[in-house]
Protein backbone atom coordinates (compact mmCIF):
# COMPACT_ATOMS: atom_id res chain seq x y z
CA UNK A 1 0.00 0.00 0.00
CA UNK A 2 1.31 3.44 -0.92
CA UNK A 3 1.95 5.93 1.83
CA UNK A 4 -0.30 8.96 1.93
CA UNK A 5 -0.25 12.49 3.29
CA UNK A 6 -2.65 15.40 3.74
CA UNK A 7 -2.35 18.50 1.61
CA UNK A 8 -4.44 21.60 1.00
CA UNK A 9 -4.54 23.96 -1.96
CA UNK A 10 -4.63 27.67 -1.10
CA UNK A 11 -6.97 28.50 -3.98
CA UNK A 12 -8.69 25.15 -4.26
CA UNK A 13 -8.42 23.08 -7.41
CA UNK A 14 -8.84 19.74 -9.08
CA UNK A 15 -6.79 16.65 -8.23
CA UNK A 16 -6.16 14.38 -11.20
CA UNK A 17 -7.97 11.05 -11.19
CA UNK A 18 -4.93 9.26 -12.59
CA UNK A 19 -2.72 10.48 -9.74
CA UNK A 20 -5.39 9.89 -7.08
CA UNK A 21 -6.27 6.39 -8.26
CA UNK A 22 -9.94 7.30 -8.64
CA UNK A 23 -12.39 7.08 -11.52
CA UNK A 24 -13.03 10.84 -11.63
CA UNK A 25 -11.06 13.99 -10.86
CA UNK A 26 -11.55 15.30 -7.32
CA UNK A 27 -12.51 18.94 -6.82
CA UNK A 28 -11.36 20.49 -3.52
CA UNK A 29 -12.08 23.87 -2.00
CA UNK A 30 -9.54 26.41 -0.76
CA UNK A 31 -7.58 25.20 2.29
CA UNK A 32 -9.55 21.92 2.39
CA UNK A 33 -7.33 19.14 3.77
CA UNK A 34 -7.39 16.08 1.52
CA UNK A 35 -5.50 12.78 1.70
CA UNK A 36 -3.38 12.04 -1.38
CA UNK A 37 -0.65 9.58 -2.34
CA UNK A 38 2.59 10.92 -0.84
CA UNK A 39 4.48 11.17 -4.13
CA UNK A 40 1.65 13.23 -5.70
CA UNK A 41 1.40 15.43 -2.60
CA UNK A 42 5.14 16.11 -2.55
CA UNK A 43 4.99 16.98 -6.26
CA UNK A 44 2.16 19.50 -5.70
CA UNK A 45 3.98 21.01 -2.71
CA UNK A 46 7.26 21.29 -4.62
CA UNK A 47 5.50 23.07 -7.49
CA UNK A 48 3.82 25.46 -4.98
CA UNK A 49 0.27 24.33 -5.83
CA UNK A 50 -0.30 22.95 -2.32
CA UNK A 51 1.02 22.90 1.22
CA UNK A 52 1.15 20.09 3.77
CA UNK A 53 -1.91 20.06 6.03
CA UNK A 54 -2.95 18.22 9.17
CA UNK A 55 -5.59 15.52 8.98
CA UNK A 56 -9.08 16.95 9.50
CA UNK A 57 -10.75 16.19 12.83
CA UNK A 58 -13.34 13.40 12.72
CA UNK A 59 -17.02 14.22 13.17
CA UNK A 60 -18.76 12.28 15.98
CA UNK A 61 -20.46 9.12 14.74
CA UNK A 62 -18.67 9.13 11.39
CA UNK A 63 -17.09 5.96 10.08
CA UNK A 64 -14.59 7.89 7.97
CA UNK A 65 -13.53 11.29 9.28
CA UNK A 66 -12.39 12.68 5.93
CA UNK A 67 -15.68 11.83 4.20
CA UNK A 68 -17.71 13.18 7.10
CA UNK A 69 -15.82 16.50 7.08
CA UNK A 70 -16.47 16.95 3.36
CA UNK A 71 -20.19 16.12 3.69
CA UNK A 72 -20.73 18.38 6.71
CA UNK A 73 -18.79 21.28 5.24
CA UNK A 74 -16.25 21.21 8.07
CA UNK A 75 -12.78 22.23 7.09
CA UNK A 76 -9.58 20.92 8.60
CA UNK A 77 -7.02 22.76 10.69
CA UNK A 78 -5.48 24.05 7.48
CA UNK A 79 -8.35 26.54 7.15
CA UNK A 80 -7.81 27.79 10.69
CA UNK A 81 -4.10 28.22 10.04
CA UNK A 82 -4.90 30.16 6.88
CA UNK A 83 -6.20 33.05 8.96
CA UNK A 84 -9.98 32.88 8.78
CA UNK A 85 -10.36 31.05 12.09
CA UNK A 86 -11.90 28.11 10.26
CA UNK A 87 -15.28 29.85 10.21
CA UNK A 88 -15.19 30.99 6.58
CA UNK A 89 -15.24 34.63 7.66
CA UNK A 90 -13.83 37.38 5.53
CA UNK A 91 -11.65 38.70 8.31
CA UNK A 92 -14.46 40.17 10.41
CA UNK A 93 -14.41 39.44 14.12
CA UNK A 94 -17.22 36.88 14.71
CA UNK A 95 -17.89 38.36 18.17
CA UNK A 96 -18.80 41.67 16.52
CA UNK A 97 -21.88 40.46 14.67
CA UNK A 98 -25.01 42.62 14.55
N, C-alpha and C positions, 0 to 999 in steps of 0.2 A: 504494500500500500504506500502511495506517495505521501510525503509529509506535506502538511498544509500550514497556512498562516492567515492572519486576518489583515486586510488592508482596507483603506477608504480612499475615495477619490474626492478631492476638494470641490470639484465642480460637478460631480456625478458623472455618469457615462455608461457605456455598454461594455460588458466583458464578453469576449469571443467564446462562442460555444465550443469550438475546437480546442481552445486552451483550457476551458473549464470542464470538458468531458461531459457536456450536456447536449441535448438535442437542439435547443434554441439558445440564442444569445441571452445574456442576463443584464437587465437594465437596473442600475443602482442610483440612488439619490446622492446628493452632496453629503459628504462626511458619514455615509452609511457604512458601518463595518460589515464586511463580507468575507467569508472563508474561501480561499483560493489555493490551488496547488502552489507550493512554495516557489518553484522555479518561475512560474508566471508572475507571482506577487513580487519577487525580487526584480524581475524584468521591468514591471510597471513602476516600481519605486526608483530604480536606476534611471529610467527615462523621465522621471519627475511627473508621471501621470497620477501617482498614488503615494500614500505614506502608510507606514505600518500602524495598525490600530489594535486596540485591545478587543478581546472577544466581548460581544454584547452580553448584558446580564440577562439571565433567563426569566421569563414571565412565569408566575406561579401556575402550576397545573399544566404546563406545556411539556410535551414529550421532547421536543427539539427546540431549544432556546433560540437559535438563529431564525427558524421559520416563524416562531411565535412573535419575535420582535418585528419582523417584516410585516406580518399580518396585523399587528396591533398598532403599527406606526411608530413604535418606540425606536429610538436611535441609540446606538452604542455610546460608550464613553468618548469616542472620537468626536462626536458632535459637541459634547460638553467642553472638550479641550479646544475646540475650534473657536470658542469665544461666545457662543450664543446661550450658554448655560444648559444646552440640551433641550430648551423649551421652544425652539424654532423662532424665538423673538428676533426682532430686527435691531437689537441693541438697547431697546427700552427696558427700564427697570421694571420687572413684573410686579413689584410691590407698589408701584405708582400708577396702577390702573384706575380708571374713572369709575 
